[in-house]
Each structure stands twice: as structure tokens, then as C-alpha cells.
Amino acid sequence: MHASTQMSVGTLEGLYELKNLGFTRAVLPRELSYEEIKYLCEHSPIDLEVFVHGALCMCVSGQCLMSAVLGSRSGNRGLCAQPCRLPFKVAKGTGHDLSLKDLSIIEHIPELSEMGVCSFKIEGRMKRPEYVSAVVSACKKSINNEYTSLVRKDLADLFSRSGFTDGYYENELGRDMFGYREKENVQSATKELFNKYASVYEKEQARFTVDFTFNGKIGKKAKLTAKCQQYTASAESEMLCEAPINRPIAVERIQDALGKCGGTQFNAGKIEINGDVDYSLPVSALNQMRRGVLEQLTNLISAKTERKICPPPIPTNIKSENQRKYYCRFDNVEQIPENIDADLIFVPLGADDKIVKDKKYGVELPHGMFGNGEIGEKMLSQSSAEICLCHTLDAVAIAKKCKKKIVASPSLNIFNSLSMDVVKALRVSEVIVSNECTVENFRKMSAPVEKGITAYGKIPLMLTRNCPVKNGKTCAECKRQSEITDRMGISFPVRCHMGYSEILNSRPIY
């Protein structure tokens, strides 16, 4: 199992938790710096993979609900409508303050390889084959220390948003990382440039070896059998083998016709011709038979095995109304009303320990953790709180080390019975399910641990390490209380904590 960026694991603690779950590799978040990647490479218990080229989301992968909430197309389901590429504005900003330039750190591949990164990931989904060809070619050049400014220019001309950025990698965040698809970016992709990289893959590379057995006899149809791996295909000639008028077909001509697999994914292996070749058969018939068996093999190899997924039974342990508990979460202690009536109140990690000594209080671990979780672990180990609200697997791992009771937040994306079973194995005691979960999903979800929903509040649509508000004002001017406005004039609150920002929905769930 390889952990996608969608799992939002960016700390050493999280990587050890992945290993415990049976993972052998993790794709690191795109928001990490050189120093953070290096630290993880030096200590990781599993292989690490790094994104080196492609679109750069404003939000940390797996933590975005912007498209799901605004457009009913979930980024967590591979259906992102990319609303962040539309105009979103902060005061004195760029006008596209949720749109980052494309990531490109291909030139750093030798450096990353030296660190111990085992695989380099590029964006290929929904891209033209010429784009993929150019990026793969550039990666190969970088591995061989042949990457040049001309190669980078080709990549930018094929597709970019105001050029490229390596801001996260260089730990140089800010306004220079932002960009969008401009007219010049579209016009730079010329026909000549596309042709240059299309020529790389004009002929399909052979991936499989196929063995042929050919049988022919006067008065009967010729038969061709082809074997590749565990698959077998056969075809007959449309015409009968006839007595030769001048001379019979030569063995060499049969071998030559069957060996011509060019332009397919097959290489000819053994060619066996049974019996005497004392008959006549046109080469066109041989070609037709060869094409027929290769097409059959292609279909057999690419056929998907039908899988039957048996849904779990609808649980019968749904709690009655008088058993329900109500939890509240606040950005700061000052927000808490004096007359609050709740079973549990979550305040940020680092809140006054005198408050969290009360069993009625728990602490919320930071939503964004990057590289090193030691600071969060140290703060939690010194806290008197006995229960934690955890947004990511990194936070779960830290809470487990500190032997705290764990409540999984909606940001852990618990959406079905399988993930419920996993969080139980992680010693999570309660789960607040994904905010994308419907009532029907919720009822069908088996509950080996207690489950709940978000009943009220402005939910986070984005978790970002690059604060959009900084495009127009300083942190001192912002005071962690700003907003970003879309093209319809609707404002979304932006709240900052411990080196990351959250963009909240404009209106609350109710």
C-alpha cells in the first residue's frame, strides 16, 4: 500500500503510524520544504515519494471541501471543479489569491535522490500526452544532470500558470507563488512544440512477448494460435489453403508476416509452423489473422476482474435521543459563553492548563502539521487535558504517544465502515464523520466506535500553508481576523494558527 497525498501525512509520527497500518510508501505533501523532506528521509521507516511537477493546490491535499461545498463536485472523489482558480480577492492582493503557480522542482531531482527519495511524482491525470512526454523527458534529463533552462522553457510553454514556483521547497512563501492561466500561457503552446514531444511516443513501446503457433492444410482454413502470459487467443483465415499454382508459401514469409507486431504493445517471440508448407495462402490473410489474435490478447490483458463488494448490514446500535452528547469547539477561550451547556468543550492546544484540568474540556491539536511533530507532542505531553480532537493521522499518532483519548474530527475523512474499522484499530474512541457524509451514509455506516456529526458551525473549506491574506497585508495588520471575497461578493473568513491558515465557509452548517 502506498499512501497518497490525500492522506495528509506530513510528519515522522504520521509516517510511523502508516507503517503500523501496513504501508510501504508515502507520497509527501507538496507543502514541505527541503529541510523538512530531508529530515523525514533521514528518519522515515517507509519509502518516500515527492511531487516534482504539476498543478499546485492552494489547499493541503485531502483537506479541501471548496469544490464539494460550492459546486457539489468533491475533490476528495476526484471531481474537483477548481473554484480556487476563479477570482478570489483579499485587500491589496493579486485578484487570484487562491490560485498558485504550477509546482516545478525537477531541477532538484538529483538533490532529492541523494536525500533518499525513492520516486518522483508528476501530474498526468487529465493532461495531454505531449505534456506527459515533455515532463518525463525533463525528469530523465535532470537525473542525468542535463536539465537546462531551455527544457524548463518548453515545460512552461506547454502548460503553466504565470510560470512555475518552488516556493514551498525553498521555504520562500508569499505573493510570488501566486499565478493563474493567462492569455500568454495559452498562446505559448505552439503546434511545433506539441509535435516535438509527440514524436517521443509515435510508436507504442512493446511490453509483452507473444508466441505464435501456425497450422495450415490444403482444403482447410489456416489457424493461428497466440499465447502471452496466461492468455491464449486464436483466429482462422477467411479463405481455404489452396494447392499452389506456381509455388507454395515459404516458411520465411509466414515468419516475416507474424513477426510484424510494430505499433502494438507486443513483441514476437517463438513462431512455430506445424506440418509441411505445401499450400498457397496470401500474405494479407496472415496479416489479418495476426491482427485478430493481438486484438484478442489486448482485450484479455486489459479486462478488469469483476469485484463484488458486499455492503455491511445497517447497524442496529443507533443511539436514542436521550443518549446523545453535545460537543463544542472554539477558536479561543474568550469565545466560550458563561452559561454553556455541553458534554465536552474543545479549546486549542496551548490554552491555559487551569482550564483544561476540568474534565469537561479537551484540546484540539493543530490542523496543519509539517515535517516535525515534536513541538505538538511536547505541548500535549505537558497538558492536563485527557482528550484530544485530531484532524489528521499525524495528530492521532501524537495523541497516542501521549496516551490521550482521541476524538477524530471530520478532517480525517471517515466516510464508510472500512475506515471506521481502521480508526478503531488506531485506538480512536469517537468519530465525527466527514462533512461530506449524507444521512443515508451515516445510517449505513457500522459503528465499532461512537459516531457523530457536525451540527452547527462554519466548516473549514481549505487548510493552507501559504496565507492568502499576506498578499495584501502583514500579520500585524490582519490580527488573524481577515476574509477573502469571491467574484460574487461573498466573503469567506480566514483564520490563522501555528503556521497555517484555514478558510472557512461563508455560512454555517445548521
PLY file of the C-alpha trace (Angstrom):
ply
format ascii 1.0
element vertex 510
property float x
property float y
property float z
element edge 509
property int vertex1
property int vertex2
end_header
0.00 0.00 0.00
1.19 3.49 -0.94
-0.27 6.45 0.98
-1.46 9.25 -1.31
-1.04 12.96 -0.62
-4.79 12.77 0.06
-3.91 11.20 3.44
-2.27 14.49 4.52
0.59 12.78 6.37
3.50 15.20 6.76
5.28 14.26 10.00
7.58 11.48 11.14
4.97 10.43 13.71
2.39 10.05 10.94
4.80 8.01 8.81
5.36 5.55 11.68
1.58 5.25 12.02
1.36 4.44 8.29
3.98 1.72 8.75
1.92 0.24 11.58
-1.07 0.15 9.22
0.92 -1.81 6.63
2.01 0.94 4.24
5.37 0.66 2.46
5.47 4.11 0.84
4.03 7.59 1.36
3.68 10.47 -1.08
4.61 13.54 0.96
2.52 16.74 0.97
3.57 19.30 -1.64
3.88 21.96 1.07
7.12 20.63 2.61
10.48 22.40 2.42
13.89 20.97 1.53
14.84 20.77 5.24
11.57 19.03 6.19
11.85 16.47 3.38
15.48 15.83 4.30
14.56 15.26 7.96
11.81 12.80 7.02
14.09 10.94 4.60
16.72 10.52 7.32
14.26 9.03 9.81
11.33 7.56 7.86
10.51 3.86 8.40
8.97 3.61 4.89
9.84 4.74 1.34
9.06 8.34 0.42
7.79 9.79 -2.86
7.78 13.50 -3.75
5.76 15.59 -6.23
8.17 17.33 -8.61
5.92 18.82 -11.30
2.28 19.76 -11.84
-0.63 21.79 -10.55
-0.23 23.10 -7.01
-3.43 23.31 -4.98
-3.84 26.13 -2.51
-5.16 23.60 -0.01
-3.28 20.68 1.52
-4.41 17.54 -0.34
-7.22 15.69 1.40
-8.28 18.77 3.38
-10.26 20.67 0.72
-14.05 20.95 0.65
-14.18 24.10 -1.51
-15.41 22.36 -4.68
-17.72 20.00 -2.78
-19.44 22.79 -0.86
-19.53 25.49 -3.57
-20.11 23.27 -6.60
-21.28 19.84 -5.36
-18.21 18.26 -7.00
-15.93 16.69 -4.43
-12.16 16.99 -4.72
-11.97 14.02 -2.37
-13.84 12.00 -5.02
-11.62 13.10 -7.91
-14.24 15.52 -9.25
-12.75 18.90 -8.30
-14.22 21.81 -10.30
-11.23 24.03 -9.30
-13.23 27.01 -7.99
-10.00 28.29 -6.43
-8.75 29.20 -9.93
-11.55 31.79 -10.21
-11.05 35.34 -8.85
-10.86 35.37 -5.04
-9.61 38.66 -3.62
-8.06 39.95 -0.43
-7.50 43.65 0.10
-4.46 44.81 -1.97
-3.92 41.22 -3.18
-3.35 39.74 -6.65
-7.01 39.26 -7.59
-6.47 35.50 -7.75
-5.47 34.94 -4.15
-6.36 31.23 -4.02
-4.53 30.29 -7.24
-0.90 29.21 -7.05
1.54 28.81 -9.93
2.29 25.25 -11.00
4.90 23.42 -8.97
8.21 22.50 -10.63
11.21 21.23 -8.70
12.51 18.93 -11.46
15.92 20.62 -11.31
16.21 19.42 -7.68
15.74 15.73 -8.55
19.47 14.87 -8.09
19.37 16.55 -4.68
16.16 14.74 -3.70
17.61 11.45 -4.90
20.66 11.99 -2.73
18.38 12.59 0.27
16.82 9.16 -0.25
13.56 9.99 -2.06
12.77 6.80 -4.00
10.22 8.04 -6.52
9.29 11.31 -8.27
5.64 12.02 -8.92
4.31 14.17 -11.77
0.81 15.29 -12.62
-0.55 13.34 -15.57
-4.27 12.99 -14.96
-6.40 14.89 -17.50
-3.26 16.12 -19.30
-2.36 15.85 -22.99
0.14 13.08 -23.84
2.58 15.70 -25.18
2.63 17.30 -21.71
3.39 13.98 -20.03
6.05 13.25 -22.66
7.77 16.60 -22.01
7.72 16.25 -18.22
9.03 12.67 -18.25
11.77 13.71 -20.69
12.70 16.63 -18.40
12.87 14.32 -15.36
15.19 11.95 -17.25
17.41 14.88 -18.20
17.54 16.04 -14.60
18.51 12.56 -13.38
21.37 12.63 -15.93
22.34 16.22 -14.94
21.26 17.50 -18.37
18.38 19.74 -17.26
18.67 23.22 -18.81
16.77 26.50 -18.96
15.60 25.54 -22.47
13.98 22.36 -21.15
12.27 24.39 -18.41
11.05 26.88 -21.02
9.49 24.04 -23.05
7.62 22.89 -19.93
6.38 26.40 -19.20
5.30 26.93 -22.82
3.35 23.66 -22.87
1.43 24.46 -19.68
1.90 26.83 -16.77
0.09 29.40 -14.67
2.21 32.55 -14.82
5.26 30.27 -14.78
6.40 27.87 -12.06
7.15 28.03 -8.35
9.43 26.15 -5.95
8.44 28.37 -3.01
7.48 25.60 -0.61
10.66 23.65 -1.33
12.84 26.74 -0.88
10.78 27.83 2.15
10.08 31.15 0.42
6.33 31.55 0.73
4.42 34.63 -0.32
2.97 36.63 -3.18
5.49 35.34 -5.77
3.96 31.85 -5.52
0.59 33.01 -6.86
-0.41 32.87 -10.53
-3.21 31.97 -12.91
-3.71 30.88 -16.50
-3.05 33.98 -18.61
-3.51 34.53 -22.35
0.26 34.35 -22.92
0.40 30.92 -21.23
-2.21 29.55 -23.64
-0.61 31.03 -26.77
2.89 29.75 -25.92
1.85 26.13 -26.60
2.56 26.05 -30.34
1.85 23.22 -32.77
5.61 22.80 -33.36
6.18 22.32 -29.63
3.42 19.70 -29.38
4.85 17.84 -32.40
8.32 17.86 -30.83
7.13 15.89 -27.80
4.56 13.79 -29.68
7.43 12.30 -31.69
8.76 10.70 -28.50
5.85 8.28 -28.34
4.86 7.88 -32.00
5.31 4.14 -31.77
3.93 2.28 -28.82
6.61 0.55 -26.78
6.29 -3.25 -26.70
5.55 -4.54 -23.21
4.62 -8.20 -23.80
6.13 -11.14 -25.69
3.73 -13.30 -27.67
4.42 -16.80 -29.05
2.67 -17.95 -32.25
1.68 -21.43 -33.49
0.54 -21.66 -37.12
-1.29 -24.60 -38.76
-2.30 -24.94 -42.41
-3.53 -27.73 -44.71
-4.81 -27.84 -48.28
-8.61 -27.60 -48.37
-8.88 -26.26 -44.81
-8.72 -22.85 -43.18
-5.39 -21.89 -41.67
-5.36 -21.47 -37.88
-3.16 -19.16 -35.78
-2.82 -19.53 -32.01
-1.09 -16.88 -29.88
-0.01 -17.21 -26.24
1.01 -14.37 -23.93
1.45 -14.91 -20.20
-1.64 -16.88 -19.07
-3.74 -15.76 -22.04
-4.45 -17.60 -25.31
-6.11 -16.31 -28.49
-6.83 -17.91 -31.85
-8.02 -16.92 -35.34
-8.81 -18.66 -38.63
-8.24 -17.45 -42.17
-11.34 -16.42 -44.10
-10.20 -18.46 -47.13
-9.09 -22.07 -47.54
-5.49 -23.06 -48.08
-5.21 -23.94 -51.77
-2.88 -26.12 -53.83
-0.15 -23.88 -55.18
-0.30 -22.92 -58.89
3.33 -21.82 -59.08
4.96 -22.36 -55.70
3.80 -22.87 -52.10
4.04 -20.11 -49.49
7.52 -20.00 -47.94
8.14 -20.60 -44.23
10.13 -17.36 -44.20
7.12 -15.38 -45.49
4.90 -16.79 -42.71
7.50 -15.95 -40.06
8.00 -12.48 -41.51
4.25 -11.71 -41.54
3.66 -12.98 -37.98
6.73 -11.18 -36.64
5.45 -7.73 -37.69
3.99 -6.60 -34.36
5.22 -2.99 -34.66
2.90 -0.28 -33.35
1.40 -2.64 -30.76
2.34 -3.50 -27.19
3.63 -6.92 -28.32
6.97 -8.37 -29.41
7.02 -11.60 -31.42
8.64 -14.47 -29.54
8.71 -18.07 -30.80
6.99 -18.72 -34.13
6.11 -22.40 -34.60
4.88 -23.62 -38.04
3.42 -27.12 -37.94
3.49 -29.58 -40.85
4.70 -29.17 -44.41
4.07 -25.88 -46.13
2.74 -27.35 -49.39
-0.12 -24.89 -49.89
-0.73 -21.34 -51.02
-2.10 -18.52 -48.79
-1.95 -14.74 -49.38
0.17 -12.64 -47.00
-2.92 -10.42 -46.46
-4.63 -13.42 -44.80
-1.64 -13.91 -42.46
-1.70 -10.21 -41.53
-5.42 -10.32 -40.81
-5.01 -13.35 -38.52
-2.10 -11.73 -36.68
-4.08 -8.53 -36.09
-7.05 -10.60 -34.87
-5.14 -12.56 -32.20
-3.26 -9.48 -30.98
-6.54 -7.59 -30.56
-7.98 -10.51 -28.58
-4.90 -10.60 -26.33
-5.11 -6.84 -25.76
-8.73 -7.19 -24.62
-7.92 -10.14 -22.37
-4.97 -8.40 -20.70
-6.83 -5.14 -20.14
-10.10 -6.73 -18.98
-10.99 -5.82 -15.40
-11.83 -8.57 -12.97
-15.35 -8.08 -11.64
-15.31 -7.43 -7.93
-18.33 -7.88 -5.71
-18.38 -5.51 -2.78
-20.73 -6.63 -0.05
-22.01 -3.66 1.97
-22.11 -4.21 5.73
-25.53 -4.62 7.32
-27.24 -1.45 8.53
-26.27 -1.19 12.21
-28.92 -1.62 14.88
-26.96 0.18 17.59
-28.16 3.70 16.69
-28.44 5.62 19.93
-31.76 7.04 21.07
-32.11 10.78 21.51
-31.60 10.84 25.26
-28.17 9.22 24.85
-26.82 11.93 22.55
-23.88 14.06 23.64
-23.11 17.59 22.51
-19.56 18.80 21.94
-18.47 22.37 21.21
-15.24 23.60 19.66
-13.96 27.17 19.99
-11.15 29.13 18.32
-10.20 30.63 21.68
-11.23 30.57 25.32
-12.71 34.08 25.17
-15.48 32.82 22.84
-16.92 30.41 25.43
-20.22 31.67 26.94
-20.60 31.52 30.72
-23.83 29.53 30.60
-22.68 26.91 28.06
-24.33 23.51 28.38
-22.15 20.90 26.63
-20.79 17.45 27.42
-17.32 18.38 26.15
-15.64 21.62 25.09
-12.56 21.68 22.84
-10.09 24.56 23.05
-6.82 24.96 21.09
-3.71 23.12 22.26
-1.75 25.60 24.38
-4.78 27.04 26.18
-4.37 27.80 29.89
-3.82 24.50 31.69
-6.05 25.66 34.55
-8.99 25.43 32.16
-8.25 22.04 30.61
-7.77 20.43 34.02
-11.57 20.41 34.11
-12.74 17.03 32.74
-15.30 18.96 30.70
-12.51 20.29 28.46
-10.36 18.74 25.74
-7.71 20.19 23.42
-7.66 20.45 19.64
-4.36 19.51 18.01
-3.20 21.76 15.14
-4.91 21.06 11.81
-1.66 21.69 9.91
1.49 19.74 10.83
4.53 19.77 8.58
7.81 17.88 8.90
8.32 17.62 12.63
5.61 16.93 15.19
7.87 17.26 18.22
6.53 20.70 19.20
2.94 19.46 19.25
3.97 16.34 21.14
5.85 18.38 23.76
2.90 20.75 24.26
0.43 17.86 24.54
2.57 15.87 26.97
2.62 18.91 29.28
-1.15 19.42 29.05
-3.54 18.18 31.72
-6.20 17.52 29.08
-7.20 13.87 28.80
-8.95 14.01 25.40
-7.87 15.37 22.00
-9.64 16.42 18.82
-7.47 15.16 15.95
-7.75 16.35 12.32
-5.08 14.15 10.69
-3.22 10.88 11.14
-0.22 12.94 12.33
-2.32 14.26 15.22
-3.68 10.78 16.01
-0.13 9.41 16.22
0.94 12.19 18.61
-2.16 11.76 20.81
-1.49 8.01 21.00
2.13 8.60 22.07
0.89 10.91 24.82
-1.76 8.33 25.84
-4.71 10.66 25.37
-8.28 9.73 24.47
-8.89 10.54 20.78
-11.87 12.07 19.00
-11.46 12.03 15.20
-12.56 15.26 13.52
-14.36 15.45 10.13
-11.00 16.31 8.51
-9.89 12.67 8.95
-12.46 11.93 6.22
-14.12 8.96 7.91
-16.81 8.11 5.39
-17.53 4.38 5.50
-17.47 1.22 7.58
-13.98 0.20 6.41
-12.42 3.44 7.64
-14.39 3.06 10.88
-12.67 -0.28 11.45
-9.26 1.33 10.85
-9.80 4.16 13.35
-10.88 1.61 15.93
-7.55 -0.17 15.40
-5.86 3.23 15.89
-7.50 3.42 19.36
-9.77 6.29 18.36
-12.69 6.30 20.80
-15.14 8.58 18.95
-15.54 9.77 15.36
-17.13 12.89 13.93
-17.71 11.71 10.37
-16.76 13.55 7.18
-18.79 16.68 6.47
-19.48 15.16 3.04
-21.33 12.26 4.65
-25.07 12.08 3.93
-27.75 10.88 6.35
-28.01 7.66 4.34
-24.23 7.11 4.51
-24.30 7.79 8.23
-27.07 5.27 8.94
-25.41 2.51 6.90
-22.00 3.02 8.50
-21.20 0.35 11.07
-20.07 1.87 14.33
-17.42 -0.05 16.28
-16.77 3.34 17.94
-19.23 6.14 18.75
-20.02 8.37 15.78
-21.27 11.92 15.48
-21.86 14.74 13.00
-21.17 18.45 12.72
-24.49 20.06 13.65
-23.56 23.74 13.52
-20.68 25.99 12.52
-18.64 27.45 9.67
-16.62 24.47 8.47
-13.06 24.78 7.06
-13.09 24.65 3.25
-9.30 24.87 2.96
-6.19 24.25 5.03
-3.27 26.16 3.56
0.34 26.81 4.49
0.51 29.90 2.28
-1.77 32.55 3.76
-3.69 34.44 1.01
-4.16 37.48 3.26
-0.38 38.10 3.25
-0.70 39.08 -0.42
-2.21 42.36 0.81
-1.34 42.95 4.46
1.03 41.87 7.23
0.14 39.56 10.11
0.18 42.58 12.47
-2.37 44.36 10.27
-4.50 41.23 9.88
-4.59 40.22 13.57
-5.70 36.73 12.44
-9.17 38.05 11.59
-9.48 38.61 7.83
-11.58 37.45 4.90
-11.34 36.65 1.21
-14.08 37.60 -1.29
-15.22 35.73 -4.39
-16.37 37.20 -7.71
-20.00 37.29 -6.43
-19.02 39.48 -3.50
-19.39 36.69 -0.92
-16.81 36.76 1.88
-15.09 33.77 3.49
-13.35 34.14 6.89
-9.60 33.38 7.03
-8.22 32.26 10.40
-4.53 31.65 11.16
-2.99 29.29 13.74
0.53 27.98 14.41
1.94 28.49 10.88
-1.13 27.61 8.81
-4.42 29.20 7.74
-7.97 27.92 7.44
-10.51 29.38 5.01
-13.99 28.90 6.44
-17.28 28.65 4.60
-19.22 31.90 4.23
-22.26 30.46 6.00
-22.61 27.89 8.76
-23.88 24.34 8.63
-27.18 24.28 10.50
0 1
1 2
2 3
3 4
4 5
5 6
6 7
7 8
8 9
9 10
10 11
11 12
12 13
13 14
14 15
15 16
16 17
17 18
18 19
19 20
20 21
21 22
22 23
23 24
24 25
25 26
26 27
27 28
28 29
29 30
30 31
31 32
32 33
33 34
34 35
35 36
36 37
37 38
38 39
39 40
40 41
41 42
42 43
43 44
44 45
45 46
46 47
47 48
48 49
49 50
50 51
51 52
52 53
53 54
54 55
55 56
56 57
57 58
58 59
59 60
60 61
61 62
62 63
63 64
64 65
65 66
66 67
67 68
68 69
69 70
70 71
71 72
72 73
73 74
74 75
75 76
76 77
77 78
78 79
79 80
80 81
81 82
82 83
83 84
84 85
85 86
86 87
87 88
88 89
89 90
90 91
91 92
92 93
93 94
94 95
95 96
96 97
97 98
98 99
99 100
100 101
101 102
102 103
103 104
104 105
105 106
106 107
107 108
108 109
109 110
110 111
111 112
112 113
113 114
114 115
115 116
116 117
117 118
118 119
119 120
120 121
121 122
122 123
123 124
124 125
125 126
126 127
127 128
128 129
129 130
130 131
131 132
132 133
133 134
134 135
135 136
136 137
137 138
138 139
139 140
140 141
141 142
142 143
143 144
144 145
145 146
146 147
147 148
148 149
149 150
150 151
151 152
152 153
153 154
154 155
155 156
156 157
157 158
158 159
159 160
160 161
161 162
162 163
163 164
164 165
165 166
166 167
167 168
168 169
169 170
170 171
171 172
172 173
173 174
174 175
175 176
176 177
177 178
178 179
179 180
180 181
181 182
182 183
183 184
184 185
185 186
186 187
187 188
188 189
189 190
190 191
191 192
192 193
193 194
194 195
195 196
196 197
197 198
198 199
199 200
200 201
201 202
202 203
203 204
204 205
205 206
206 207
207 208
208 209
209 210
210 211
211 212
212 213
213 214
214 215
215 216
216 217
217 218
218 219
219 220
220 221
221 222
222 223
223 224
224 225
225 226
226 227
227 228
228 229
229 230
230 231
231 232
232 233
233 234
234 235
235 236
236 237
237 238
238 239
239 240
240 241
241 242
242 243
243 244
244 245
245 246
246 247
247 248
248 249
249 250
250 251
251 252
252 253
253 254
254 255
255 256
256 257
257 258
258 259
259 260
260 261
261 262
262 263
263 264
264 265
265 266
266 267
267 268
268 269
269 270
270 271
271 272
272 273
273 274
274 275
275 276
276 277
277 278
278 279
279 280
280 281
281 282
282 283
283 284
284 285
285 286
286 287
287 288
288 289
289 290
290 291
291 292
292 293
293 294
294 295
295 296
296 297
297 298
298 299
299 300
300 301
301 302
302 303
303 304
304 305
305 306
306 307
307 308
308 309
309 310
310 311
311 312
312 313
313 314
314 315
315 316
316 317
317 318
318 319
319 320
320 321
321 322
322 323
323 324
324 325
325 326
326 327
327 328
328 329
329 330
330 331
331 332
332 333
333 334
334 335
335 336
336 337
337 338
338 339
339 340
340 341
341 342
342 343
343 344
344 345
345 346
346 347
347 348
348 349
349 350
350 351
351 352
352 353
353 354
354 355
355 356
356 357
357 358
358 359
359 360
360 361
361 362
362 363
363 364
364 365
365 366
366 367
367 368
368 369
369 370
370 371
371 372
372 373
373 374
374 375
375 376
376 377
377 378
378 379
379 380
380 381
381 382
382 383
383 384
384 385
385 386
386 387
387 388
388 389
389 390
390 391
391 392
392 393
393 394
394 395
395 396
396 397
397 398
398 399
399 400
400 401
401 402
402 403
403 404
404 405
405 406
406 407
407 408
408 409
409 410
410 411
411 412
412 413
413 414
414 415
415 416
416 417
417 418
418 419
419 420
420 421
421 422
422 423
423 424
424 425
425 426
426 427
427 428
428 429
429 430
430 431
431 432
432 433
433 434
434 435
435 436
436 437
437 438
438 439
439 440
440 441
441 442
442 443
443 444
444 445
445 446
446 447
447 448
448 449
449 450
450 451
451 452
452 453
453 454
454 455
455 456
456 457
457 458
458 459
459 460
460 461
461 462
462 463
463 464
464 465
465 466
466 467
467 468
468 469
469 470
470 471
471 472
472 473
473 474
474 475
475 476
476 477
477 478
478 479
479 480
480 481
481 482
482 483
483 484
484 485
485 486
486 487
487 488
488 489
489 490
490 491
491 492
492 493
493 494
494 495
495 496
496 497
497 498
498 499
499 500
500 501
501 502
502 503
503 504
504 505
505 506
506 507
507 508
508 509
